[in-house]
Amino acid sequence: MKTIVACAVLALGVAAVSTPADAKGCLKGAVVGGVVGHYAGRHGVLGAAAGCVVGRHRANKADREDRNVQRPHSTTGARY
């Protein structure tokens, strides 16, 4: 349990002082995946890697959906 807390504190500390990167979803997914992997057979590193991949995929999917939202068309110069 101490190891998990120490890793979480270290991850939050690194995230707080690091510069922003294009890794949306990766850190959150890695933390969740690491914890799940740890409890599901002591595979925390594998779980963190998989969580990062899944988190990044979901963030990219959300970005694509946000960009594809239909915006109202401008009526400037339109003939009626």
C-alpha positions, 0 to 999 in steps of 0.5 A: 500500500505504501508503494502505491501511495508513493507512486501516486505522489511521485506521479502527481509531483512530476505532472505538476512541475512538468511542461504541458505535453500532448498526452491527454488521457495517458497519465490518467489512464496510466494511473488507473491501469497501474492500480488495476494491474497491481491488484489483478496479479501484480502487473502494475507496469503492464497495466500502466502501459495499457492504461496509457494507450487506452486513455490516449485513444479515448482522448483522441476519439473525444477530440475528433468528435468535438471537431466533427460537431456540426456548426451552424452555417453562416448566412453572410452572402446567401441569396434568398 
